[in-house]
Amino acid sequence: MTRTVVIGGGIAGLATSALLAQEGHEVTLVEARDDLGGRAGSWESDGFRFDTGPSWYLMPEVFEHFFALLGTSAAAELDLVPLNPAYRVYGEPTGGHPADRLDVVSGREAATALFESREPGAGARLSRYLDSAGDAYDLAVTRFLYDTYETMAGLRDPALLRRLPQLAPLLTRKLATLVQREFSDPLLRQVLGYPAVFLGGSPFEVPSLYHLMSHLDLDEGVLYPRGGFTTVIAAIERLARERGVTIRTGTGVARIRASGRRATGVGLVDGAILDADVVVSTADLHHTETALLPPSLRERPERWWRTRTPSPGALLLMLGVEGPLPQLAHHTLLFARDWQENFAAIFGTDARIPEPASLYVCRPSATDDTVAPAGSENLFVLVPIPADPALGQGGVAGTGDALIERAADAVIDQIASWCDIPDLAERVRVRRTVSPADFAVDLHAWRGNSLGLAHTLGQSALFRPRNTSSKVEGLYYAGASVLPGIGLPMCLISAELVVKRLRGDRTTGPLPVPTAAET
């Protein structure tokens, strides 16, 4: 039996462990922190329970496929609730007028009607845009996302080569350029451009191929797992344990051990050694290479990282608020008027916390009565900011560093003003802030980034770090730093890519689902 050690207890580590145990490996997962989940963690205070990271359940077919590989289904493991509206949008108030507000309802008919109501002719153009987005999404799933790029055979497929005339402009043109060409209304442009943030980038930098994201929220719809995203983590942990995975929390890894150029296990912080035939690191790739491997076995030196683009950092606010907040939907987005300047503040050379900021508010208590005491609301706020740990650390009840807490105060005031909640600040009963320095310390995130390597063209598909080391035989990688990319669905696919590597499977699509007898 193959002995395997998986480093990291986030969704990628748990998913990899479950799949490899299903393959017959003897798997031990080690997690440095006391709790599982990584970025998809949980925090509780005074009757409020907050998801500390991912909050959008998109690409449901990826979750469904992952669960099917383990002989179950999303319906069996999760209680999924469709959101209506999918999300609410507020534009920055101007000239003393209230903020422009619109509710985005998923489904082609509702989405095109919304666009048409704001810009004559935009409904038909959106329909064509979504046709293209759906086509790009199908192409991504069948040709790109599940490809290990161990060979370039998939890219040389005649069926794909015939589509190059349509693909080339989507790869070379920026998302913002495509959106601006098709639509004039500023708020509609922002609705179509903001998904770039889910990819760790700016609409002015990511390729327009990623307009495929609009297929997910405008055509497919947005779901929520009742009980929060911690239930997703719990489900995968449960499936891993059922398959015999040993999970050790509070167990930090000091180094990956190798004999010559062959991985032989890991050395723990406490001095203990875990021998293994296969090591899978789902930790941040920069941390894995610069802290867990000796210089001779590092595939990417520090100078390589200096030329790479991290996702933005994040200022997170977890707020327990007394009283109802009907002004906010389950998902609410606030968009600053100077869109390009907002992203320049995050990614530009003069990086700073933007003010006012384009930001995201999750109010899970709109859907889920388990996340807040009766009569109260749970708010999770994410503000994209520069990936820079020097900005300071967050804290509980205003105890974070001064710059971070001042920025949080400004964000609360912004939400109060734009969304017509004048007494919001006085109603806050629980408050916690998290900043890039916390991501760097708690998750070993490179430069304190919040999501992983940004999905620029040079960091996507075959240009993204692969799922195996070229220097150390038996060392594999999964998670948001490597193929295929950022987000919970991508992390599930990265776990599957490790399985494909170990099997020697070079196909470009998902693994076949086993029969009931095989599971």
MITI-957489 format. One record per residue (C-alpha): x, y, z. Coordinates in steps of 0.02 Angstrom, whole numbers, plus 50000, padded with zeros to 5 digits. Example, Ala and Ser with C-alpha at 12.3 -4.5 7.8 and 13.67 -1.06 7.14 Angstrom:
// MITI-957489
506154977550390
506844994750357
//
This chain:
// MITI-957489
500005000050000
500665017249953
501015027950106
500515045950073
500685061750177
499605076750131
500155093650198
498715105550234
496935103250293
496035115550180
494825109650048
496225104449928
497085093950061
495485085650119
494915082249941
496605075149890
496635064150044
494895057250010
495255053549827
496935045349862
496205034750001
494875029449876
496325024449762
497005013049898
498325024449976
498665024450162
498445043150191
498945054150336
498435072550326
499375084950435
498735102350471
499725115050572
498205124050641
496975116750766
495525117650644
495265111650467
494685122150321
496135133750283
495415149250200
493695141050214
493725141850403
492475146450536
492455158550683
491165160150822
490805173750949
489295177851057
488105166950959
488715172350787
489595159950671
490575166850525
491305158550372
493035166250361
493305164350174
492365157650022
490525161950017
489975159549834
489435142049782
489765142249595
490175128649468
489005116149553
489405102749424
491215102449486
490625098849664
489405085949595
490775077249497
491945076949647
490625069349759
490185056749621
491995050949618
491735046049799
490085037449767
488945050949835
488145067349780
488035085549830
486195082949874
486675068849994
488065078750077
487435096850076
485825106750094
485945118449945
484805133549933
484605143949773
484765162749803
483515175149735
484135187949697
485815180349657
486555196649721
486205215249743
487265229349676
487475247249738
488375260349635
489285274849716
488085289149758
488355305049656
487785323149673
486815320349833
485745306949752
485525289749833
486565275249772
485995266849612
485355249549659
484925234249559
484505216249601
485275203149488
484165187849464
484935172649381
484215165349222
484365171349043
482645179449035
482835189249197
484625194449161
484275200748985
482725210049047
483775218649180
485095224049055
483785229948931
482925240349066
484525250249092
485205251348915
484145249148758
484825234848654
485885228148798
484735213248825
485085205848655
486935209648671
486975201248841
486155185848768
487525184548637
488835188048772
488145173948880
488095162148731
489955165448710
490245164048898
489365147248904
490355140948756
491985146748837
491495138349000
491115121748916
492785122948826
493685126548989
492915111649078
493185099248936
494885105248874
495825115749002
495345114149185
495595095249202
497175094649095
498775091149191
499805097949044
500995083549067
500995083748877
500365096548752
499315083548660
497695091448716
498205108248645
498625100148478
496915092148460
496245096548287
494525100748360
495345113748473
496495120448336
494985123848227
494345135548362
495925146048372
495195160448269
493845162448402
495005158748549
496445170148505
495525186648534
494855180148700
496625176448758
497415192648698
496035205148738
495725210548918
494045207148999
493695225749026
493995229148841
492725216048790
491425222448913
491665240748866
491475236548682
489785228648712
488985239248850
488915257648898
488015257749065
489345259249202
488465247949326
488155234349197
489985235149148
490455232549329
489265217649348
490175209249203
491925214649255
491915211049441
492045191949423
493885195249384
494095197749571
493535179649599
495035175249489
496215185449596
496395198949464
495775215049387
494595216049237
495925227149159
497215213049170
496375195949155
496045189348979
494275190748911
494165171748904
493635173649084
491995181649031
491495163449055
491205167949238
489625177349191
488885160849131
488965154949311
488035168949400
486895175549261
486425159249173
486695145249299
486275153549464
487025155149637
486795142549777
487145142849964
487525127650074
486405129750226
487485129950381
488845139050285
490385133650191
491015124950345
489755111350299
490685108650135
492305106250231
491435094850356
490705084250216
492385081450133
493215078050301
491875065150337
492145056650169
494025056450197
493875048650370
492635035650305
493995030150183
495275028150320
496205044750312
497125049050472
496935067650508
498145076250627
497815094450671
499015105150771
500395096450674
501555108150582
502775102450448
504555109050460
505245101050301
504925088950161
506185074850174
507045067650022
508355054749982
509285061549833
507865067749724
506535056249794
505265061849925
505315050650079
504125059450198
504035074850308
504895081150464
503705088950589
503975104550693
504045093850850
505495083650777
504485068250732
504625060450559
503245053450450
503905041850316
502995041650150
503115035749971
502125050849909
502025068449981
500675080549925
500855098549981
499275108949973
500115122950069
500495139349982
501745135049845
502945149049891
502985142750071
503205124750013
504685128849902
505565142050008
505235135150183
504975116350166
506245111950031
508135114750029
508795126649894
509425112249786
507665105049770
506725121249738
505955122449567
505625141249575
506935152649655
506455168949740
506835178749582
505455168849494
504205174449624
504725192649605
504055192249427
502375184549474
500705192649518
499795187549677
497945189449698
497465204949795
497565205049982
495955206550079
495295216650222
493975205550301
492675211650425
491585199650524
490175209550602
488785203650716
487425216750701
485885219350810
484245221050717
483735217450536
484655223350380
483425221550235
484465234050135
485715219950103
485395204050006
486295187650042
487655194049924
487875212749898
489195221849796
489655240149813
490525247549661
491555263549666
491275275449522
493105276849471
493265258549429
494975259149347
495735269649486
495035257549614
495985243049537
497545253749511
497575256849699
497595238049728
498775232149590
499725247849538
501445254149587
500695266549711
499745252949802
498585258149943
496925253750022
495625261449905
494365273749977
492965272649935
493215254349897
492305242349785
491835228849908
490785213549942
489575210350086
488885193150128
487345192650240
487095173850263
485795177050398
484635182350255
484545163750211
485185154150361
484525156050539
485975145950612
487305159450589
486635173150704
485555174850861
483715178250832
483435196450785
485245199250733
486215198850570
487865191050518
488935201350398
490535195850314
491375209950218
492805207750094
493775222850030
495105219249898
496695228449949
498545226949905
499405210549948
500565218350076
500815211650253
501585228450302
499835235850306
499635227650476
498625214450565
496795213750611
496035209450778
494455206750880
493405221250945
494485234650864
496155228250930
497005226850761
498355238550698
497795256550679
497815257450489
496775241650473
495485247050602
495335264450524
495035256350355
493715245050434
492845260250510
492825268450338
492075252650261
490685251950392
490305270350360
490295267250172
489055252850187
487975263350303
487965278150183
487765269150017
486485256450078
485475268350187
485865260450355
486305276250453
486455267750623
487485252850565
489045256950666
488065258650829
487225241850802
488835231750786
488975219650933
490375208250870
491845213950765
493385205550697
494585211250561
495805200850459
497155208150347
498575202650232
499755200850380
498555188150456
498485178450292
500395178250291
500545172350472
499065160450483
499095152850308
500885156150250
500105165450104
501405173149988
501405192050015
499835189850119
498775187049964
496995181449993
496655169049852
498225162449765
499135166649605
498105178849501
497365172249338
498355183049219
498685175249050
500465171049103
499815162149259
498395152249181
498265134849105
499935128149040
500835143549110
500285140049289
501345129449408
500955111049382
500375098249509
502025089049523
503805094149561
505075092949422
506465091949551
505805079249676
505055062749622
503525058349726
503135076549772
501455083249712
500495099449734
498675104449748
497785120449796
497575138349737
499415141149691
499435127849556
498375120749415
496995124249382
496815139549494
495865149449624
494255145049714
493445129949796
492965121449632
494725123749564
495455116249723
494335100949702
494965099249523
496775101249581
496515086349695
495885076449547
497415081949445
498535073949577
497595057649553
497775059149364
499655061949383
499845046649492
498815036249372
499755042749221
498105049049149
498455062249016
496675065248958
495995083048958
494325079749041
493705074349212
494035056849277
492655044449237
491455041849381
491635024249453
490175012349460
489305008849624
490244992349636
491915001149616
491575013549757
//
